[in-house]
Amino acid sequence: MLTKVKSYWKEDSVSHFMTELIDYAGIFPPAALPLQEAVLNYHSYIHQEDSWMLGPFVIPASRLWELEPFRDLFNEHYPLRLSIILSKSEELQTDLDAVKLFSETYQTAGRIEGIEVPPSFQMNSGIYEKLDKLLAGYRIYCEIAGTMEQLQSSLDRIKMLIQGSSRPIGIKFRMGGIIANSFPSTKTAAYVIYECKKLGLSLKFTAGLHHPIRQYRQEIETFMHGFVNVFTASIMAYGHSITEEKIEAILLDDNPEHFTFTTNELSWRNLAVTSKEINTARTIFALSYGSCSFDEPREELGELALFQKELVR
């Protein structure tokens, strides 16, 4: 099924683009799988040849206790890697207790790689200092949402919170959902990418990025953003400091032929980034995205002729 991926992707620039790109959020809509099915999927994925594209399993802190029955599926070499979504700020201690219990239960068979803070969470300096102290070693992401003014206010507030900190907060931004109005405009998405680059804030995405290239979907009657568009725009924003308008142009492009991976480069029209630049941007700035499917994005990417080895045949 994924022979294109297995045959040469690991050797090309696409490997830097796709490495640990997809955080598995199978228990969230539209898949909304039962936890047992999602955990069994994740267990299967980490043993597949394409596991290098897989990030952590995304789960709310309130459901961490449900993972106890699956402890024996994982071990030090194949751990259950988690990105944990906190609840309300007033329930922080309950969440922290759940995180501690998971760590004690799984030990080396589990690994927490990220803590995600929802928009409703009242993040302030006191709470940040508590998180920084009690969750040391875990990367923290704050989800931002709202109008342009609200987004800017959130970004500025987060930048102020982390001044002087040795562990900066990353930004999480939602790219869609199950209804049309949950998809941000390309202008809004471009603004967030541009501002995060300007402010030195790392960025991860969630929702709505099932497909590689931007496309209109009849089932929700709107355009869905493409993950190739989003990460190409983010990588080029980081590597070449392109304008907000150029970022939006990349996000708007629904022609797969304008995106090409060669052995050492990713190009969009007349712009290109090297494999080294892709790797740097993915490591520092454009980190990953959450998806309720691990199969669909890989399969659709493999079906597109974005790769020079296919184009020259």
ZASE-861974 format. One record per residue (C-alpha): x, y, z; residue in three letters. Coordinates in steps of 0.5 Angstrom, whole numbers, plus 2048, in hexadecimal, padded with zeros to 3 digits. Example, Ala and Ser with C-alpha at 12.3 -4.5 7.8 and 13.67 -1.06 7.14 Angstrom:
! ZASE-861974
8197F7810ALA81B7FE80ESER
This chain:
! ZASE-861974
800800800MET806805802LEU80B8027FDTHR80D8097FBLYS80E80B802VAL812805804LYS8168057FDSER81A80B7FETYR817811802TRP81B810808LYS821812803GLU81E818800ASP81C81F803SER81581D804VAL81881980ASER81A81F80DHIS81382280CPHE80F81C80EMET813819814THR80F81981AGLU80A81E817LEU80381B819ILE80181A820ASP7FC815821TYR7F5818823ALA7F1812822GLY7EC813828ILE7EA81A825PHE7E581C81FPRO7E481A81APRO7E681381BALA7E5813823ALA7E780C824LEU7E680882APRO7EC80982FLEU7EE80282EGLN7EE802826GLU7F2808826ALA7F780582BVAL7F77FF827LEU7F8803820ASN7FE807823TYR801800826HIS8017FD81FSER80380481CTYR80A804820ILE80B7FD81DHIS80A7FF816GLN810801811GLU80D808811ASP80D809818SER81380E817TRP80D813815MET80981281BLEU809817821GLY806816828PRO7FF81482APHE7FA81982CVAL7F6819832ILE7F281D837PRO7F581D83EALA7EE81B840SER7EF81483DARG7F681283FLEU7F380D844TRP7F080983EGLU7F780883BLEU7F9803841GLU7F67FD83EPRO7FB7FD838PHE8017FE83CARG8047F7839ASP8037F9832LEU8097FE833PHE8107FD835ASN816802835GLU81880082EHIS81180182CTYR80E806831PRO80780A831LEU80981182FARG804816831LEU80281D830SER7FD81F836ILE7F8824835ILE7F682883CLEU7EF82983FSER7ED830842LYS7F2834846SER7EE83284CGLU7EF82B84BGLU7F782C84ALEU7F8828850GLN7F482284ETHR7F7822847ASP7FE82284BLEU7FC81C84FASP7FA818849ALA80181A845VAL80481784BLYS80081184CLEU80180F844PHE809810845SER80980C84BGLU805806848THR808806841TYR80F808844GLN81480783ETHR80E804839ALA80B80B839GLY80E812837ARG80B818838ILE80D81D832GLU808823832GLY803826837ILE7FE82A833GLU7FA830836VAL7F3831833PRO7F0838831PRO7EC838838SER7F283783CPHE7F383E840GLN7FB83E83FMET7FE843843ASN805844846SER80484084DGLY80183A849ILE80683A844TYR80C83A849GLU80883484DLYS808830846LEU80F832845ASP81182F84BLYS80C82984CLEU80D827845LEU814828843ALA81782583DGLY810825839TYR80F82A834ARG80982E835ILE804831830TYR7FE836830CYS7F983582BGLU7F783C829ILE7F083E826ALA7EB844824GLY7EC84A820THR7F284D81DMET7F2852823GLU7F184C828GLN7F6848824LEU7FB84E825GLN7FA84F82CSER7FB84882ESER80184782ALEU80484E82EASP80284B834ARG805844833ILE80C848831LYS80C84C837MET80A84683CLEU811842839ILE815848839GLN81B84683DGLY81983F83DSER81E83983BSER818835838ARG813839834PRO80C838832ILE80A83582BGLY804837828ILE7FE832826LYS7F9835820PHE7F383181EARG7F3831816MET7EC82E816GLY7E6829819GLY7E0826817ILE7DC82C814ILE7DE83180FALA7DF837814ASN7E4833818SER7E9834812PHE7ED83B813PRO7EE83F80DSER7F583F809THR7F684680BLYS7F5844813THR7F983E812ALA7FF84280EALA7FE847814TYR7FF842819VAL80583F816ILE808846814TYR80884881BGLU80A84281FCYS81084281ALYS81184A81CLYS810849824LEU815842824GLY80F83E826LEU80F836824SER809834820LEU80482E820LYS7FE82D81CPHE7F882981ETHR7F182681AALA7EF827813GLY7F682580FLEU7F481E80DHIS7F6820806HIS7FD822803PRO7FA8277FEILE7F582D7FFARG7EE82A7FCGLN7E782B7FCTYR7E3826800ARG7DC8257FFGLN7DA822805GLU7DC828809ILE7DA82D803GLU7E1831804THR7E8830803PHE7ED82C807MET7F482E808HIS7F982A806GLY7FF82780APHE804828805VAL80282F804ASN80283180BVAL80982E80DPHE80C830806THR80A837808ALA80C83780FSER81383480DILE814839808MET81283F80DALA81783C812TYR81C83B80DGLY81C841808HIS81784680CSER812846807ILE80D84B807THR80684A80AGLU80384B803GLU808846800LYS806841806ILE7FE842804GLU8008417FDALA80383A7FFILE7FD838803LEU7F883A7FDLEU7FC8367F8ASP7F78307F6ASP7FC82D7F1ASN8008277F3PRO8058297EDGLU80782F7F0HIS80A82B7F6PHE8108267F4THR8158227F9PHE81C8207F6THR82181D7FATHR8248237FDASN81F8287FCGLU81782A7FDLEU81582F7F8SER80F8337F7TRP80E8377F0ARG81583B7F0ASN81783A7F8LEU81B8347FBALA81D832801VAL82382D802THR822826806SER82682980CLYS82282F80CGLU81B82B80CILE81E827812ASN82082D816THR819831815ALA81682A817ARG81A82981DTHR819830820ILE81383481DPHE80E830819ALA80E82A81DLEU80882581CSER80082581BTYR7FB82181EGLY7F781C81ASER7F181781CCYS7F4813816SER7FB810815PHE7FA80C80EASP7F681280AGLU7FB81780APRO801812808ARG7FC80E803GLU7FA8157FFGLU8018187FFLEU8048117FCGLY7FF8127F7GLU8018197F5LEU80781A7F0ALA80B81F7F4LEU81181B7F4PHE81781C7EFGLN8188157EELYS8118147EBGLU81181A7E7LEU8178187E3VAL8148117E1ARG
